[in-house]
Amino acid sequence: MLNVALPKGRLGEKVYEMFEKAGFDCPSIRENSRKLIFENEKSSVRYFWVKPSDVPVYVERGAADIGVAGKDILLEYEPDVYELLDLDIGKCRMAVAAPEDFRDDPSKTLKVATKFSRIAREYYSSTGRDIDIIHLNGSIEIAPILGLSDVIVDIVETGVTLRENNLKVFETIFPISARLIANKSSFKFKNDLCEKVLKELAFQTGRDNK
Ligand code: PRP
C-alpha cells in the first residue's frame, strides 16, 4: 500500500486527478464527505487530506510515503525528503509587496510581515538589508495597511489580492510550483510503487525523457 499525503484544497484536487490518471484511482475520495482518509486496496493506495504546510511533516516522518507540496513550503521548512518531480501545477511566485507609495529608507530597519520567516530572512540577508520579521499566519496583506509592517513577503498567484488592497509587487524572490516528494526509506523499500508514480506523473508533465 502506498500512503499519499495530498494538500487539502484546489491544488490537492488537481493532484488527485493526476494520480488517478496514473492508475492510482480511489473513487471514494470523490464522495462529498468530511472523511480525511481514503483507500483503494485494488490500486494499492491510501490518500490523506492534510493542510498543505503539513505535507512535508507526514512525508519526512514516514506517516506518508509520498506527497505533494509547493516549493515555497519546501524552502521554508527544509524537510529531509527526496524531491522527485516538478508537477508543473500550483504555479505562483514568492514576492515582496508593499503599498504603491512605499519607498525604502535604508537607514531604518525594514519591518517585514510574512508566513515565510526563513525565506524572508534568507532573502534579506542576501541583500544585506537589516529587517525585523513579524510572523503572521494569514491575511498578510493587511499588515502594511495597518502600519504593522512596511512590506510583506508572500505568495502572489493572480495578483488580485494585492490589487484589491492597493499593494504592488516590488521584487519577485522566486517562482513556485508543486513538487512530488518522497520519504527517504519508503523510496528504498517501496521503490516499485514510488517509481511507478514518478514515471506516470513525469509522463503527464512531459518530463519523462528529460
Ligand atoms: C494566498 C496568499 C495571498 C493570495 C494570493 O493566500 O497568501 O493572500 O493567496 O493569491 P492571488 O495573487 O491570486 O490573489 P491564501 O489563500 O493561502 O490565504 P492566507 O495566506 O490568507 O491564509
Residues whose N, C-alpha, C, O or C-beta is under 5 A from the ligand:
A	BS01	PRP	N137 G138 S139 I140 D154 I155 V156 E157 T158 G159 V160 T161 L162
